[in-house]
Amino acid sequence: MWCGIMIRSLFEAIANNPPDFVDARHGGEFEDRIDAFLRHDLNYSRLRNTDIADWARLKSAVLMKSSAAPVPNDHAVADSYILQPNGKQNYPDFMVFEAGEVVCIEVKFGKPPRPVWNSGLPRPNGFYILGRRGKGDATFFRGADVVSAEESEQMHAFFDRMRSEEQAFNDSRMSGQRRGFEVYVRKAFMQSKKYNKHADIDFYNSPDRRRLEQNVLDYFG
């Protein structure tokens, strides 16, 4: 672990005063409050990806789906962040430059006790902030505490195999389809108790909630 006192303050603020962040009408406002905390409370500089030398290399490291290793900060940048560095709909929402590490934060906001993940399986080395609309509550965790690197690799590999089969099927069976139909595998992840009736799928009422939050605080010293 390493010392990241400043970014720890963000998670402490969310744990101690969640309504300050969650009193929002939609996810964009929730992100805006985190953005404002980084700029005004921590005095971090807001950058663009074009401000980072060798951006392509950093982007590649950040987008590794199943790595539990921290993303090293070997750039001459600290106490700074980029909002939505890869676009509004892509991971991560915040890329925070701390001494020694680039901290990737994904923000999710909504009514259910668990977010909609779609194709965005929690990344082991990412940090996730969840806000519950209308409930004044927020929680957070490190991806590796929810989905291990090994589990992540297995799930992503499943879709890689399916897409390979999709290509082979379309090439061999659909080349003569008169109306241009083809099969398409949609990558999506969801949480339920269908296969594990003991699964813990409620992040807000989980018996592990405080442990998950404390793990994040401990990670940052």
Rosetta silent file (secondary structure, phi, psi, omega in degrees, C-alpha in Angstrom):
SEQUENCE: MWCGIMIRSLFEAIANNPPDFVDARHGGEFEDRIDAFLRHDLNYSRLRNTDIADWARLKSAVLMKSSAAPVPNDHAVADSYILQPNGKQNYPDFMVFEAGEVVCIEVKFGKPPRPVWNSGLPRPNGFYILGRRGKGDATFFRGADVVSAEESEQMHAFFDRMRSEEQAFNDSRMSGQRRGFEVYVRKAFMQSKKYNKHADIDFYNSPDRRRLEQNVLDYFG
SCORE:     score description
SCORE:     0.000 S_00000001
   1 L     0.000  170.040 -174.362    0.000    0.000    0.000 S_00000001
   2 L  -142.642  173.668 -176.210    0.996    3.608   -0.345 S_00000001
   3 L   -99.524  111.881  176.813    0.217    6.999    1.096 S_00000001
   4 L  -128.870   62.936 -171.591   -2.470    8.914   -0.777 S_00000001
   5 H   -56.138  -41.236 -174.538   -3.737   11.210    1.945 S_00000001
   6 H   -65.853  -51.357 -177.780   -5.432   13.683   -0.393 S_00000001
   7 H   -68.731  -26.822  174.362   -7.567   11.267   -2.401 S_00000001
   8 H   -58.209  -34.417 -178.442   -8.434    9.448    0.819 S_00000001
   9 H   -60.103  -33.243  177.518  -10.178   12.683    1.867 S_00000001
  10 H   -62.508  -48.479 -177.971  -12.701   12.223   -0.948 S_00000001
  11 H   -68.817  -34.475  175.675  -13.740    8.792    0.289 S_00000001
  12 H   -63.209  -42.169 -179.958  -13.819    9.976    3.895 S_00000001
  13 H   -63.535  -40.043  178.722  -16.134   12.825    2.904 S_00000001
  14 H   -66.235  -40.609  179.914  -18.470   10.429    1.099 S_00000001
  15 H   -67.646  -37.913 -174.336  -18.528    8.072    4.095 S_00000001
  16 H   -85.941  -30.686 -176.387  -19.114   10.853    6.625 S_00000001
  17 L  -139.966   63.271 -176.434  -21.525   13.063    4.664 S_00000001
  18 L   -58.402  -35.946 -179.606  -23.128   11.094    1.821 S_00000001
  19 H   -60.669  -26.985  178.017  -26.073   13.523    1.337 S_00000001
  20 H   -59.466  -26.831 -178.360  -23.597   16.243    0.373 S_00000001
  21 H  -101.627  -36.726 -169.424  -22.869   14.177   -2.746 S_00000001
  22 H   -88.640  -13.470  178.528  -26.070   12.215   -3.354 S_00000001
  23 L   -71.356   71.454 -174.625  -28.567   15.087   -3.117 S_00000001
  24 L  -138.331  155.014 -178.359  -28.684   15.185   -6.900 S_00000001
  25 L   -84.751  -25.179 -177.750  -31.343   14.768   -9.579 S_00000001
  26 L  -157.195  173.278 -174.708  -29.292   12.576  -11.887 S_00000001
  27 H   -60.429  -33.101  179.235  -25.917   10.926  -12.325 S_00000001
  28 H   -61.901  -40.009  178.103  -24.402   13.955  -13.979 S_00000001
  29 H   -68.154  -36.676  177.615  -25.028   16.079  -10.882 S_00000001
  30 H   -61.442  -46.465  176.540  -23.566   13.345   -8.681 S_00000001
  31 H   -62.108  -38.809  179.631  -20.390   13.379  -10.775 S_00000001
  32 H   -59.822  -35.815 -179.053  -20.365   17.179  -10.662 S_00000001
  33 H   -71.134  -35.315  174.499  -20.232   17.106   -6.868 S_00000001
  34 H   -68.724  -42.254  176.522  -17.255   14.770   -6.907 S_00000001
  35 H   -56.589  -47.049 -178.717  -15.661   16.977   -9.542 S_00000001
  36 H   -64.189  -36.982  179.013  -16.232   20.042   -7.349 S_00000001
  37 H   -64.397  -43.105  179.601  -14.730   18.301   -4.313 S_00000001
  38 H   -62.829  -41.073 -176.385  -11.554   17.460   -6.235 S_00000001
  39 H   -77.740  -45.619 -170.839  -11.201   21.021   -7.533 S_00000001
  40 H   -94.483  -40.119 -178.812  -12.308   23.096   -4.561 S_00000001
  41 H   -82.650  -38.359 -179.841  -11.723   20.970   -1.473 S_00000001
  42 L   -98.825   -9.036 -179.535   -8.542   19.258   -2.610 S_00000001
  43 L    58.668   35.929  176.977   -7.380   22.041   -4.943 S_00000001
  44 L   -80.469  150.343  176.784   -6.573   19.540   -7.675 S_00000001
  45 E   -87.176  137.956  176.687   -5.987   20.753  -11.214 S_00000001
  46 E   -95.445  122.715 -176.020   -8.368   19.541  -13.901 S_00000001
  47 E  -112.056  176.205  169.903   -6.501   18.410  -17.001 S_00000001
  48 L  -116.267  159.315 -178.890   -7.279   17.013  -20.439 S_00000001
  49 H   -62.914  -23.856  177.786   -5.831   13.820  -21.836 S_00000001
  50 H   -70.406  -12.237  177.471   -3.870   15.943  -24.310 S_00000001
  51 H   -81.312   -8.778 -174.765   -1.931   17.338  -21.328 S_00000001
  52 L  -101.761  120.591  175.938   -0.415   13.900  -20.663 S_00000001
  53 L   -66.237  141.640 -179.567    2.725   12.880  -22.504 S_00000001
  54 L    57.316   46.265 -178.457    2.496    9.377  -23.972 S_00000001
  55 H   -58.667  -39.238 -176.882   -1.257    9.340  -23.423 S_00000001
  56 H   -59.431  -39.067  179.896   -1.764    6.230  -25.564 S_00000001
  57 H   -67.704  -42.787  178.826    0.444    4.142  -23.262 S_00000001
  58 H   -65.269  -43.537  179.336   -1.367    5.325  -20.136 S_00000001
  59 H   -58.508  -42.706  179.579   -4.774    4.738  -21.708 S_00000001
  60 H   -61.243  -41.670  179.664   -3.789    1.182  -22.599 S_00000001
  61 H   -66.467  -40.551 -178.418   -2.696    0.472  -19.007 S_00000001
  62 H   -67.024  -34.464 -174.589   -5.885    1.955  -17.561 S_00000001
  63 L   -87.662    5.732  173.869   -8.153   -0.062  -19.845 S_00000001
  64 L   -64.346  119.709 -168.206   -6.711   -3.458  -18.910 S_00000001
  65 L   -74.672  -29.164 -169.287   -9.897   -5.214  -17.807 S_00000001
  66 L  -121.749   16.493 -178.299   -8.599   -7.847  -15.390 S_00000001
  67 L   -86.803  134.336  174.289   -5.476   -6.400  -13.791 S_00000001
  68 L   -95.040   -7.812 -177.772   -5.293   -6.024  -10.015 S_00000001
  69 L   -74.333  139.374  175.890   -1.979   -4.151  -10.223 S_00000001
  70 L   -60.002  150.265  174.335   -2.070   -0.402   -9.590 S_00000001
  71 E   -83.906  113.388 -175.416   -1.584    1.832  -12.610 S_00000001
  72 E   -69.721  142.927  174.314    1.798    3.488  -11.969 S_00000001
  73 L   -99.233   94.337  177.547    2.105    7.240  -12.255 S_00000001
  74 L  -108.035   26.502  177.013    5.400    7.719  -14.036 S_00000001
  75 L  -103.523  158.128  179.939    4.316   11.067  -15.469 S_00000001
  76 L   -84.031   52.313 -176.622    5.412   14.460  -14.206 S_00000001
  77 L  -139.383  134.430  175.293    1.869   15.090  -12.994 S_00000001
  78 L  -152.929  166.724 -179.697    0.343   14.945   -9.509 S_00000001
  79 L    51.481   43.481 -176.376   -2.532   16.491   -7.559 S_00000001
  80 E  -146.406  166.758  177.560   -4.499   16.522  -10.796 S_00000001
  81 E  -155.691  161.227  173.834   -7.278   14.628  -12.532 S_00000001
  82 E  -120.749  130.096  176.173   -9.022   14.144  -15.838 S_00000001
  83 E   -88.927  127.370  179.520  -12.804   13.941  -16.019 S_00000001
  84 L    45.410   61.456 -175.160  -14.087   11.259  -18.403 S_00000001
  85 L   -63.108  -25.133 -178.713  -10.700   10.823  -20.110 S_00000001
  86 L  -111.090   18.771 -179.405  -12.031    8.239  -22.574 S_00000001
  87 L   103.687  159.651 -170.897  -15.400    9.843  -23.240 S_00000001
  88 L   -60.529  -36.298 -174.909  -18.664   10.154  -21.330 S_00000001
  89 L   -96.749    6.540 -173.807  -19.798    6.546  -21.685 S_00000001
  90 L  -118.396  153.290  178.334  -16.428    4.891  -21.121 S_00000001
  91 L   -70.567  144.012  -11.208  -14.354    3.865  -18.110 S_00000001
  92 L   -93.194  171.382  175.111  -13.209    5.595  -15.968 S_00000001
  93 L   -76.899  -36.698  178.336  -15.186    8.669  -14.968 S_00000001
  94 E  -131.692  133.493  172.509  -12.210   10.133  -13.120 S_00000001
  95 E  -115.750  108.380 -172.301   -8.511    9.501  -13.618 S_00000001
  96 E  -105.950  126.466 -177.690   -6.725   10.951  -10.593 S_00000001
  97 E   -94.443  107.395  175.432   -2.962   11.494  -10.619 S_00000001
  98 E  -108.193  166.118  177.224   -1.446   10.814   -7.205 S_00000001
  99 L   -64.140  111.809  175.737    2.220   10.442   -6.329 S_00000001
 100 L    97.685  -20.931 -176.101    3.076    6.956   -7.566 S_00000001
 101 E  -147.097  144.317  169.142   -0.331    5.867   -8.860 S_00000001
 102 E   -97.561  112.649 -175.408   -3.033    6.832  -11.314 S_00000001
 103 E   -92.420  122.323 -179.373   -6.279    6.174   -9.445 S_00000001
 104 E  -102.104  125.513 -176.185   -9.248    5.277  -11.650 S_00000001
 105 E  -122.221  128.550  175.240  -12.695    6.028  -10.250 S_00000001
 106 E  -111.819  135.298 -175.942  -16.015    4.967  -11.737 S_00000001
 107 E  -115.207  133.280  177.942  -19.222    6.603  -10.486 S_00000001
 108 E  -132.904  139.621 -172.253  -22.685    5.019  -10.615 S_00000001
 109 E  -140.020  131.709  179.456  -25.945    6.609   -9.536 S_00000001
 110 E   173.902 -177.258 -177.197  -29.482    5.237   -9.392 S_00000001
 111 L   -82.893  -38.964 -171.586  -32.355    3.786   -7.362 S_00000001
 112 L   -62.863  161.424  176.395  -31.605    0.031   -7.194 S_00000001
 113 L   -73.725   -3.336  174.983  -29.529   -1.480   -4.355 S_00000001
 114 L  -144.738  149.111 -177.717  -27.001   -2.467   -7.017 S_00000001
 115 L   -77.499  167.266  170.048  -25.968   -0.689  -10.205 S_00000001
 116 L   -88.065  120.738 -174.680  -26.581   -1.740  -13.780 S_00000001
 117 L   -91.471  -28.398 -174.521  -23.210   -2.989  -15.024 S_00000001
 118 E    49.844 -124.282 -178.962  -23.975   -3.707  -18.690 S_00000001
 119 L   -92.864    2.058 -174.639  -20.557   -4.541  -20.199 S_00000001
 120 L   -94.832   67.106  175.502  -18.622   -2.708  -17.473 S_00000001
 121 L   -56.072  137.461  178.481  -17.635   -5.480  -15.079 S_00000001
 122 L   -52.522  130.238 -179.825  -15.847   -3.984  -12.021 S_00000001
 123 L   -87.430  133.212 -174.446  -12.130   -3.786  -12.759 S_00000001
 124 L   -53.753  -36.651 -177.384   -9.945   -5.213   -9.970 S_00000001
 125 L   -97.321   11.583  177.976   -7.684   -2.141   -9.766 S_00000001
 126 L   -97.183  163.343  177.314  -10.504    0.398  -10.107 S_00000001
 127 E  -118.869  136.120 -171.655  -12.422    2.233   -7.386 S_00000001
 128 E  -121.458  130.476  176.957  -16.215    2.491   -7.493 S_00000001
 129 E  -115.687  121.875 -178.753  -18.483    5.093   -5.909 S_00000001
 130 E  -111.219  129.943  175.522  -22.195    4.244   -5.801 S_00000001
 131 E  -116.313  134.357 -177.492  -24.878    6.822   -5.064 S_00000001
 132 E  -103.265  107.079 -175.822  -28.454    5.835   -4.248 S_00000001
 133 L   -63.602  134.679  177.466  -30.875    8.387   -5.635 S_00000001
 134 L    80.738   -2.246 -177.340  -33.620    9.487   -3.270 S_00000001
 135 L  -116.970   -7.883  179.422  -32.059    7.727   -0.268 S_00000001
 136 L    63.576   29.616 -175.204  -29.218   10.126    0.658 S_00000001
 137 E  -128.238  148.665  177.087  -26.782    7.240    0.747 S_00000001
 138 E  -149.000  150.147  177.351  -23.496    6.435   -0.972 S_00000001
 139 E  -143.967  175.138 -177.241  -20.888    3.731   -0.654 S_00000001
 140 E  -156.571  160.439  179.477  -17.624    2.737   -2.331 S_00000001
 141 E  -161.787  164.316  171.349  -15.293   -0.196   -2.846 S_00000001
 142 E   -93.382  138.164 -173.748  -12.218   -1.367   -4.693 S_00000001
 143 H   -53.499  -40.329 -176.734  -13.009   -3.593   -7.641 S_00000001
 144 H   -62.689  -21.794  178.773  -10.782   -6.460   -6.486 S_00000001
 145 H   -80.391   -8.121 -178.284  -12.895   -6.803   -3.315 S_00000001
 146 L  -115.011  -42.806  176.483  -15.963   -7.548   -5.454 S_00000001
 147 L  -132.809  117.166 -178.853  -14.576   -9.338   -8.526 S_00000001
 148 L   -71.070  162.959  177.655  -11.143  -10.949   -8.320 S_00000001
 149 H   -59.337  -39.749 -179.510   -8.640  -10.735  -11.165 S_00000001
 150 H   -65.813  -44.269  178.102   -9.112  -14.462  -11.810 S_00000001
 151 H   -63.181  -40.862  178.907  -12.911  -14.175  -11.947 S_00000001
 152 H   -60.791  -46.533  179.348  -12.623  -11.178  -14.235 S_00000001
 153 H   -59.433  -42.122 -178.283  -10.348  -13.049  -16.630 S_00000001
 154 H   -64.909  -43.255 -177.557  -12.734  -16.011  -16.725 S_00000001
 155 H   -70.032  -41.377  177.582  -15.810  -13.909  -17.462 S_00000001
 156 H   -67.321  -36.686  178.903  -14.151  -11.827  -20.153 S_00000001
 157 H   -64.022  -33.920  177.064  -12.669  -14.982  -21.702 S_00000001
 158 H   -57.344  -47.295 -178.954  -16.173  -16.453  -21.932 S_00000001
 159 H   -70.642  -31.155  175.075  -17.287  -13.598  -24.180 S_00000001
 160 H   -61.018  -42.507  178.601  -14.090  -13.821  -26.215 S_00000001
 161 H   -65.583  -42.315 -178.828  -14.951  -17.446  -26.977 S_00000001
 162 H   -63.751  -38.106 -179.936  -18.561  -16.560  -27.789 S_00000001
 163 H   -70.031  -32.771  175.573  -17.484  -13.839  -30.186 S_00000001
 164 H   -65.694  -41.493  177.841  -15.140  -16.252  -31.913 S_00000001
 165 H   -67.856  -36.981  177.116  -18.034  -18.687  -32.328 S_00000001
 166 H   -57.782  -47.081 -179.384  -20.253  -15.830  -33.503 S_00000001
 167 H   -62.730  -45.264 -178.881  -17.798  -14.989  -36.277 S_00000001
 168 H   -64.404  -40.468 -179.944  -17.422  -18.597  -37.339 S_00000001
 169 H   -64.448  -46.747 -178.489  -21.205  -19.168  -37.360 S_00000001
 170 H   -64.333  -38.916  179.595  -21.916  -16.045  -39.400 S_00000001
 171 H   -64.601  -40.283 -173.373  -19.150  -16.865  -41.880 S_00000001
 172 H   -89.748  -29.021 -172.850  -20.329  -20.428  -42.411 S_00000001
 173 H  -111.712  -26.468 -170.502  -24.124  -20.144  -42.065 S_00000001
 174 L  -103.385   -1.602 -177.840  -25.208  -16.569  -42.756 S_00000001
 175 L   -63.975  -22.479  179.221  -23.340  -15.737  -45.968 S_00000001
 176 L  -107.366    9.691 -178.303  -26.383  -16.830  -47.951 S_00000001
 177 L   -70.195  119.753 -169.021  -29.074  -15.373  -45.710 S_00000001
 178 L   -62.605  -31.102 -175.056  -31.313  -13.387  -48.081 S_00000001
 179 L  -103.408    8.975  174.898  -32.210  -10.620  -45.637 S_00000001
 180 L    76.323   19.565  177.962  -28.798  -10.158  -44.115 S_00000001
 181 L   -70.974  151.142  177.039  -29.592  -11.616  -40.695 S_00000001
 182 L  -151.857  162.613  176.228  -26.711  -12.628  -38.473 S_00000001
 183 L   -90.593  149.243 -177.460  -26.179  -13.678  -34.854 S_00000001
 184 L  -142.318  123.797  179.025  -24.763  -11.165  -32.401 S_00000001
 185 L   -92.551  119.121  179.170  -23.437  -11.824  -28.895 S_00000001
 186 L   -96.233  121.070 -178.558  -24.098   -8.880  -26.575 S_00000001
 187 L   -78.640  121.997  179.464  -21.612   -8.613  -23.739 S_00000001
 188 L  -154.102  146.857  177.551  -23.340   -7.888  -20.434 S_00000001
 189 E  -124.009  143.061  178.274  -22.825   -8.613  -16.758 S_00000001
 190 L  -146.272  161.536  176.866  -25.476   -8.654  -14.061 S_00000001
 191 L  -111.463  135.263  175.378  -25.898   -9.591  -10.414 S_00000001
 192 L  -159.972  177.074  176.732  -28.619  -11.921   -9.193 S_00000001
 193 L  -105.239   17.025 -175.830  -29.204  -14.867   -6.879 S_00000001
 194 L   -61.373  -42.391 -176.352  -30.142  -17.191   -9.711 S_00000001
 195 L  -104.274  -17.458  175.965  -27.013  -19.347   -9.475 S_00000001
 196 L  -137.186   98.967 -175.018  -25.942  -18.577   -5.917 S_00000001
 197 L   -66.276  -14.160  178.446  -28.876  -18.091   -3.560 S_00000001
 198 L   -97.486    6.282 -177.128  -26.478  -16.838   -0.888 S_00000001
 199 L   -60.313  142.661  178.289  -24.983  -14.137   -3.118 S_00000001
 200 L   -99.256  101.354 -172.343  -24.614  -10.705   -1.536 S_00000001
 201 L  -113.980    1.523 -179.927  -25.971   -8.340   -4.208 S_00000001
 202 L  -104.885  103.378 -175.274  -27.089   -5.312   -2.160 S_00000001
 203 L   -67.374  -28.145 -174.472  -24.145   -2.942   -1.804 S_00000001
 204 L   -83.283  -34.890 -178.985  -25.928   -0.609    0.617 S_00000001
 205 L  -106.200   13.362 -179.175  -27.232   -3.182    3.100 S_00000001
 206 L   -65.569  138.546  173.771  -24.386   -5.654    2.719 S_00000001
 207 L   -64.445  -16.631  179.473  -22.865   -6.983    5.952 S_00000001
 208 L   -94.847    2.323 -173.540  -19.513   -6.375    4.228 S_00000001
 209 H   -55.123  -51.657 -175.921  -20.200   -2.738    3.410 S_00000001
 210 H   -64.853  -35.067  177.982  -18.078   -1.213    6.176 S_00000001
 211 H   -65.408  -43.435  179.386  -15.240   -3.625    5.484 S_00000001
 212 H   -62.023  -43.025  179.104  -15.248   -2.753    1.796 S_00000001
 213 H   -66.104  -42.157 -179.086  -15.209    0.959    2.585 S_00000001
 214 H   -65.877  -33.713  177.441  -12.478    0.567    5.193 S_00000001
 215 H   -60.451  -37.987  177.901  -10.366   -1.382    2.697 S_00000001
 216 H   -66.245  -46.965 -179.985  -10.437    1.645    0.406 S_00000001
 217 H   -62.127  -40.855  179.071   -9.462    4.017    3.222 S_00000001
 218 H   -66.417  -35.498  179.450   -6.690    1.672    4.337 S_00000001
 219 H   -57.847  -39.709 -178.202   -5.427    1.391    0.760 S_00000001
 220 L   -91.684   19.886  174.041   -4.805    5.103    0.675 S_00000001
 221 L    82.005    0.000    0.000   -3.012    5.130    4.015 S_00000001
